[in-house]
Amino acid sequence: MDVARLRADFPILDREEHGRPLVYLDSAATSQKPSVVLRAEEEFYARTNANVHRGVYGLSVEATDAYEAARATAARFVRARDPNEIVFLRGTTEALNLLATSLGRSRLRKGDRVVATVMEHHSNIVPWHLLREYGGIEVQFVGIDDAGELRLDELDRWLADGRTKIVTVTHVSNVLGTVNPVREIADRAHARGALVVVDAAQSAPHLPIDVEALGADYLAFSGHKTLGPMGIGVLWGRAELLESLPPCMGGGEMIREVHTDRVTYREAPARFEAGTPNVGGAVGLAAALDYLSGVGWEEVAAHERRLQERALRLAHDRFGDDLTVFGPADAARRQAVFSFALRGAHPHDIASLLDADGICVRAGHHCAQPLMERLRVPAVTRASPYLYNTESEIDRLFDGLVKVRDLFVGGAKPVPRAG
């Protein structure tokens, strides 16, 4: 992959911070956008803007065609059988809230159980806790081992009594980078009659998604992490399951008929897209997904593997036991993120000092407080490289960390790890 040529597609990467070239290592929070995405959204509003599905005039028809073409692109991206299995929403958070609310109304009863994992983002925890608080649903969690991988024996324990109706799991951890065995989890859950919800927010930017191969019943991802605009995302669901879900929001476009004494709803996906949709965002997302697919998944994987291997090697060679890396030690078993703790330095101080060098990383609990409790840390620093980052930028990250260590630990020499 020609990273230098690819970087030219991202205008923001020409920016300087504090007199230094920008090193953007926070793509797990939001990715940068290539020019083709910026142009697609601008072109829609400049040339095609009209409300969709509502007008018989030509401009409205053209806007509707662009919106539905974006739906077809999203369906191809996740290898869905039918574009009507794609619901456009604001992002993964809204998709998971929709599922929790609608499944809570239609499928779950007091005493039923939802099983998540301790590595879930809060967006895949809080909506289920709301069902616990208001509907009497039990919520339980599968733990992780010391390598940052799921304890599937605990999943089996929660599945054994038949009360687990939903298993919800992140495909890739936004802190550990762990790639979870979704197909294996789905097979175990389905054997016990449970549905499987997959949070693909951190996997869709890095891995080819095949909903059938994963064995998912529902899957969600966000456009803004996948080179697309903010405020647009995708919920995929099996057609027969979407049709069985009641709507979550009411308003225009999702109804068939409204009377003073009754209301009927349209089929999926329309019943879940109340109000005016983010058409420009959907068009931009389609451009992003086409761009990402055009780069080539094998090329993306090989490049990101090199970045992960370099980061893991530099952590070992330059810091030893002064720096703890969370998640699988093998680069082949992780994706997307590099989270760490530097002895003697608070994550927020690390992020602030790196910012002075023009390096953008994230510090905090990363909306994963149950995982922080399991790791026994209040917060971590996270660098999340993507396809537009270079090995030299990884070197700059570790050069900056040396400065941080020298400031907080007085230039202490690293303590080599055994082996």
For each residue, the residues with C-beta under 8 A, 3 or more apart:
1: 6 295 296 299 300 302 303 387
2: 5 6
3: 6 7 303 387 388 389 390
4: 7 8
5: 2 8 9
6: 1 2 3 9 10 295 387 388
7: 3 4 10 13 388 390
8: 4 5
9: 5 6 34 35 36 291
10: 6 7 13 32 33 34 35 388
11: 14 35 38
12: 15 22 24 32 33
13: 7 10 22 24 32 388
14: 11 22
15: 12 22
16: 19 20 21 22 358
17: 20 22 355 358 360
18: 355 356 357 358
19: 16 358
20: 16 17 23 357 358
21: 16 358
22: 12 13 14 15 16 17 358 360
23: 20 357 358 359 360 389 393 396 397
24: 12 13 27 32 360 388 389
25: 359 360 361 383 384 385 389 393 397
26: 29 30 360 361 362 382 383 384
27: 24 30 31 32 205 225 336 384 385 386 389
28: 174 202 225 336 337 362 382 384
29: 26 225 362 384
30: 26 27 224 225 230
31: 27 205 224 225 226 227 228 386
32: 10 12 13 24 27 227 386 388
33: 10 12 37 38 227 228 229 284 288
34: 9 10 37 38 227 288 291
35: 9 10 11 38 39
36: 9 39 40 287 291
37: 33 34 40 41 227 228 229 284 287 288 291
38: 11 33 34 35 41 42 284
39: 35 36 42 43 287
40: 36 37 43 44 283 284 286 287
41: 37 38 44 45 229 280 281 283 284 287
42: 38 39 45 46
43: 39 40 46 47 48
44: 40 41 47 48 49 63 66 279 280 283 284
45: 41 42 48 49 280
46: 42 43 49
47: 43 44
48: 43 44 45 59 62 63 66
49: 44 45 46 59 63 280
50: 55 57 59 60 62 63
51: 54 55 60 63 276
52: 60 63 64 67 276 277 279
53: 64 67 253 270
54: 51 60 253
55: 50 51 59 60 61
56: 60 61
57: 50 60 61
58: 61 62
59: 48 49 50 55 62 63
60: 50 51 52 54 55 56 57 63 64
61: 55 56 57 58 64 65
62: 48 50 58 59 65 66
63: 44 48 49 50 51 52 59 60 66 67 279
64: 52 53 60 61 67 68
65: 61 62 68 69
66: 44 48 62 63 69 70 279 282 283
67: 52 53 63 64 70 71 277 279 282 283
68: 64 65 71 72 83
69: 65 66 72 73 286
70: 66 67 73 74 88 282 283 285 286
71: 67 68 74 75 83 84 86 88 269 282
72: 68 69 75 76 83
73: 69 70 76 77 285 286 289 290
74: 70 71 77 78 80 83 86 88 234 236 282 285 286 289
75: 71 72 78 79 80 82 83 85 86 236
76: 72 73 79 80
77: 73 74 204 209 289 293
78: 74 75 86 204 209 210 211 219 221 234 236
79: 75 76 209 210 211 212 213
80: 74 75 76 83 85 86 211 236
81: 85 212 239
82: 75 85 239
83: 68 71 72 74 75 80 86
84: 71 239 267 268 269
85: 75 80 81 82 236 237 238 239 242 268 269
86: 71 74 75 78 80 83 234 235 236 269
87: 95 98 234 235 236 237 242 268 269 272 273
88: 70 71 74 232 233 234 269 273 277 278 282
89: 94 95 98 220 232 233 234 235 272 273
90: 93 94 231 232 233 278
91: 94 95 201 222 223 224 230 231 232 233
92: 95 96 121 123 199 200 201 220 221 222 233
93: 90 96 97 123 222
94: 89 90 91 97 98 233
95: 87 89 91 92 98 99 220 233 234 235
96: 92 93 99 100 123 124 127 168 197 199 220
97: 93 94 100 101 123 127 248
98: 87 89 94 95 101 102 235 248 249 272
99: 95 96 102 103 127 197 218 220 235 245
100: 96 97 103 104 127 128 130 131
101: 97 98 104 105 127 248
102: 98 99 105 106 245 246 247 248
103: 99 100 106 107 108 166 195 245
104: 100 101 107 108 131 135 137
105: 101 102 246
106: 102 103 244 245 246
107: 103 104 165 166 195
108: 103 104 112 114 131 135 137 165 166
109: 112
110: 135 136 137
111: 136 137 138 163
112: 108 109 137 138 163 164 165
113: 137 138 139 140 158 163 164 165
114: 108 128 131 137 138 139 140 164 165 166 167 168
115: 139 140 141 142 155 158 159 164 166 167 168 194
116: 120 124 125 128 139 140 141 142 167 168 169
117: 120 141 142 143 144 150 169 170 180
118: 141 142 143 144 370 371 373 374
119: 144 148 150 170 173 175 176 178 368 370 371
120: 116 117 124 125 141 168 169 170 199 368 370 371
121: 92 124 125 170 174 199 201 366 367 368
122: 125 126 367 368 369
123: 92 93 96 97 126 127 199 201 367
124: 96 116 120 121 127 128 168 170 197 199
125: 116 120 121 122 128 129 139 370
126: 122 123 129 130
127: 96 97 99 100 101 123 124 130 131
128: 100 114 116 124 125 131 132 137 139 166 168
129: 125 126 132 133 139
130: 100 126 127 133 134
131: 100 104 108 114 127 128 134 135 137 139
132: 128 129 135 136 137 138 139
133: 129 130
134: 130 131
135: 104 108 110 131 132
136: 110 111 132
137: 104 108 110 111 112 113 114 128 131 132
138: 111 112 113 114 132 163
139: 113 114 115 116 125 128 129 131 132
140: 113 114 115 116 158 164
141: 115 116 117 118 120 370
142: 115 116 117 118 150 151 152 154 155 158
143: 117 118 150 151 154 374
144: 117 118 119 147 148 149 150 151 176 178 371 374
145: 148 149 150 151
146:
147: 144 328 329
148: 119 144 145 173 176 178 326 327 328
149: 144 145 178 180 328 333
150: 117 119 142 143 144 145 154 155 169 178 180 181 185
151: 142 143 144 145 154 155
152: 142 155 156 181 184 185 188
153: 156 157
154: 142 143 150 151 157 158
155: 115 142 150 151 152 158 159 167 185 188 189
156: 152 153 159 160 188
157: 153 154 160
158: 113 115 140 142 154 155 164
159: 115 155 156 162 164 167 188 189 191 192 194
160: 156 157 192
161: 164
162: 159 192 193
163: 111 112 113 138
164: 112 113 114 115 140 158 159 161 167 189 192 194
165: 107 108 112 113 114 193 194 195
166: 103 107 108 114 115 128 194 195 196 197
167: 114 115 116 155 159 164 185 186 189 194 195 196 197
168: 96 114 115 116 120 124 128 196 197 198 199
169: 116 117 120 150 180 182 185 196 197 198 199
170: 117 119 120 121 124 173 174 180 198 199 201 202
171: 179 180 182 198 199 200 202 203 207 214
172: 177 178 179 180 200 202 203 206 207 335 336
173: 119 148 170 176 177 178 180 202 327 337 368 371
174: 28 121 170 201 202 336 337 366 367 368
175: 119 326 327 337 339 366 368 371 380 382
176: 119 144 148 173 326 327 328 334 337 339 371
177: 172 173 308 327 328 334 335 336 337 338 339
178: 119 144 148 149 150 172 173 327 328 333 334
179: 171 172 203 207 333 334 335
180: 117 149 150 169 170 171 172 173 185
181: 150 152 184 185
182: 169 171 185 186 196 198 214 215 216
183: 186 187 213 214 215
184: 152 181 187 188
185: 150 152 155 167 169 180 181 182 188 189 196
186: 167 182 183 189 190 196 214 215 216 217
187: 183 184 190 191 215
188: 152 155 156 159 184 185 191 192
189: 155 159 164 167 185 186 192 194 195 196
190: 186 187 193 194 196 215
191: 159 187 188
192: 159 160 162 164 188 189
193: 162 165 190
194: 115 159 164 165 166 167 189 190
195: 103 107 165 166 167 189 217 218 241
196: 166 167 168 169 182 185 186 189 190 215 216 217 218
197: 96 99 124 166 167 168 169 216 217 218 219 220
198: 168 169 170 171 182 214 216 218 219 220
199: 92 96 120 121 123 124 168 169 170 171 202 220
200: 92 171 172 203 204 209 219 220 221
201: 91 92 121 123 170 174 204 220 221 222 225
202: 28 170 171 172 173 174 199 205 206 225 335 336 337
203: 171 172 179 200 206 207 209 221 335 336
204: 77 78 200 201 207 209 221 222 225 226
205: 27 31 202 225 226 227 292 336 386
206: 172 202 203 300 301 304 335 336 386
207: 171 172 179 203 204 297 301 335
208: 297
209: 77 78 79 200 203 204 214 219 221
210: 78 79 213 214
211: 78 79 80 214 216 219 236
212: 79 81 215
213: 79 183 210
214: 171 182 183 186 198 209 210 211 219
215: 182 183 186 187 190 196 212
216: 182 186 196 197 198 211 219 236
217: 186 195 196 197 237 238 241
218: 99 195 196 197 198 235 236 237 238 241
219: 78 197 198 200 209 211 214 216 235 236 237
220: 89 92 95 96 99 197 198 199 200 201 233 234 235 236
221: 78 92 200 201 203 204 209 225 226 233 234
222: 91 92 93 201 204 225 226 233
223: 91 226 228 229 230 231 232 233 234 281 284 285 288
224: 30 31 91 228 229 230 231 232 233
225: 27 28 29 30 31 201 202 204 205 221 222
226: 31 204 205 221 222 223 285 288 289 292
227: 31 32 33 34 37 205 288 289 291 292
228: 31 33 37 223 224 232 281 284 285 287 288 289
229: 33 37 41 223 224 232 278 280 281 284 285 288
230: 30 91 223 224 281
231: 90 91 223 224 278 281
232: 88 89 90 91 223 224 228 229 278 281 282 284 285
233: 88 89 90 91 92 94 95 220 221 222 223 224
234: 74 78 86 87 88 89 95 220 221 223 285
235: 86 87 89 95 98 99 218 219 220 272
236: 74 75 78 80 85 86 87 211 216 218 219 220
237: 85 87 217 218 219 241 242 245 268
238: 85 217 218 241 242
239: 81 82 84 85 242 243 268
240: 243 244
241: 195 217 218 237 238 244 245
242: 85 87 237 238 239 245 268 269 272
243: 239 240 267 268
244: 106 240 241
245: 99 102 103 106 237 241 242 268 272
246: 102 105 106 265
247: 102 250 254 265 271 272 274
248: 97 98 101 102 272
249: 98 254 272 274 275
250: 247 254 255 263 274
251: 254 255 274 275
252: 255 274 275 276
253: 53 54 266 270 273 274 275 276 277
254: 247 249 250 251 265 266 270 271 272 273 274
255: 250 251 252 258 263 264 265 266
256: 264 265 266
257: 262 263 264
258: 255 263
259: 262 263
260:
261:
262: 257 259
263: 250 255 257 258 259
264: 255 256 257
265: 246 247 254 255 256 271
266: 253 254 255 256 270 271
267: 84 243 270 271
268: 84 85 87 237 239 242 243 245 271 272
269: 71 84 85 86 87 88 242 272 273
270: 53 253 254 266 267 273
271: 247 254 265 266 267 268
272: 87 89 98 235 242 245 247 248 249 254 268 269
273: 87 88 89 253 254 269 270 277
274: 247 249 250 251 252 253 254
275: 249 251 252 253
276: 51 52 252 253 279
277: 52 67 88 253 273 282
278: 88 90 229 231 232 281 282
279: 44 52 63 66 67 276 282 283
280: 41 44 45 49 229 283 284
281: 41 223 228 229 230 231 232 278 284 285
282: 66 67 70 71 74 88 232 277 278 279 285 286
283: 40 41 44 66 67 70 279 280 286 287
284: 33 37 38 40 41 44 223 228 229 232 280 281 287 288
285: 70 73 74 223 226 228 229 232 234 281 282 288 289
286: 40 69 70 73 74 282 283 289 290
287: 36 37 39 40 41 228 283 284 290 291
288: 33 34 37 223 226 227 228 229 284 285 291 292
289: 73 74 77 226 227 228 285 286 292 293
290: 73 286 287 293 294
291: 9 34 36 37 227 287 288 294 295
292: 205 226 227 288 289 295 300
293: 77 289 290 296 297
294: 290 291
295: 1 6 291 292 299 300 387
296: 1 293 299 300
297: 207 208 293 300 301
298: 301 302
299: 1 295 296 302 303
300: 1 206 292 295 296 297 303 304 387
301: 206 207 297 298 304 305
302: 1 298 299 305 306
303: 1 3 299 300 306 307 387
304: 206 300 301 307 308 335 336 385 386 387
305: 301 302 308 309 331 332
306: 302 303 309 310 391
307: 303 304 310 311 385 389 391 394
308: 177 304 305 311 312 331 334 338 385
309: 305 306 312 313 331
310: 306 307 313 314 391 394 395
311: 307 308 314 315 338 383 385 394 397 398
312: 308 309 315 316 325 329 331 338
313: 309 310 316 317
314: 310 311 317 318 319 394 395 398
315: 311 312 318 319 323 325 340 398
316: 312 313 319 320 417
317: 313 314
318: 314 315 398 401 402 414
319: 314 315 316 322 323 342 401 405 414
320: 316 323 414 415 416 417
321: 324 343 414 415 416 417
322: 319 342 343 344 405 409 412 414 415
323: 315 319 320 340 341 342 343 401 414
324: 321 340 341 343
325: 312 315 329 338 339 340
326: 148 175 176 339 340 341 375 380
327: 148 173 175 176 177 178 334 337 339
328: 147 148 149 176 177 178 333 334
329: 147 312 325
330: 333 334
331: 305 308 309 312 334
332: 305
333: 149 178 179 328 330
334: 176 177 178 179 308 327 328 330 331 337
335: 172 177 179 202 203 206 207 304
336: 27 28 172 174 177 202 203 205 206 304 384 386
337: 28 173 174 175 176 177 202 327 334 382 383 384
338: 177 308 311 312 325 382 383 384 385
339: 175 176 177 325 326 327 366 380 381 382 383
340: 315 323 324 325 326 380 381 382 383
341: 323 324 326 347 377 380 381
342: 319 322 323 345 350 381 401 404 405 408
343: 321 322 323 324 405 409
344: 322 405 408 409
345: 342 349 350 404 405 407 408 409
346: 349 350 379
347: 341 350 351 363 364 379 380 381
348: 351 352 363 364 379
349: 345 346 352 353 404 408
350: 342 345 346 347 353 354 361 363 381 401 404
351: 347 348 354 355 361 362 363 381
352: 348 349 355 356
353: 349 350 356 357 400 403 404 407
354: 350 351 357 359 360 361 397 400 401 404
355: 17 18 351 352 358 359 360
356: 18 352 353
357: 18 20 23 353 354 396 399 400 403
358: 16 17 18 19 20 21 22 23 355
359: 23 25 354 355 396 397 400
360: 17 22 23 24 25 26 354 355
361: 25 26 350 351 354 381 382 383 384 397
362: 26 28 29 351 366 381 382 384
363: 347 348 350 351 379 380 381 382
364: 347 348 379 380
365: 368 369 372 378 379 380
366: 121 174 175 339 362 380 382
367: 121 122 123 174
368: 119 120 121 122 173 174 175 365 371 372
369: 122 365 372 373
370: 118 119 120 125 141 373 374
371: 118 119 120 144 173 175 176 368 374 375
372: 365 368 369 375 377 378 379 380
373: 118 369 370 376
374: 118 143 144 370 371
375: 326 371 372 380
376: 373
377: 341 372 380
378: 365 372
379: 346 347 348 363 364 365 372
380: 175 326 339 340 341 347 363 364 365 366 372 375 377
381: 339 340 341 342 347 350 351 361 362 363
382: 26 28 175 337 338 339 340 361 362 363 366
383: 25 26 311 337 338 339 340 361 397
384: 25 26 27 28 29 336 337 338 361 362
385: 25 27 304 307 308 311 338 389 393 394
386: 27 31 32 205 206 304 336 389
387: 1 3 6 295 300 303 304
388: 3 6 7 10 13 24 32
389: 3 23 24 25 27 307 385 386 393 394
390: 3 7 393 394
391: 306 307 310 394 395
392: 395 396
393: 23 25 385 389 390 396 397
394: 307 310 311 314 385 389 390 391 397 398
395: 310 314 391 392 398 399
396: 23 357 359 392 393 399 400
397: 23 25 311 354 359 361 383 393 394 400 401
398: 311 314 315 318 394 395 401 402
399: 357 395 396 402 403
400: 353 354 357 359 396 397 403 404
401: 318 319 323 342 350 354 397 398 404 405
402: 318 398 399 405 406
403: 353 357 399 400 406 407
404: 342 345 349 350 353 354 400 401 407 408
405: 319 322 342 343 344 345 401 402 408 409 411 412
406: 402 403 409 410 411
407: 345 353 403 404
408: 342 344 345 349 404 405
409: 322 343 344 345 405 406 412
410: 406
411: 405 406
412: 322 405 409
413:
414: 318 319 320 321 322 323
415: 320 321 322
416: 320 321
417: 316 320 321
418:
419:
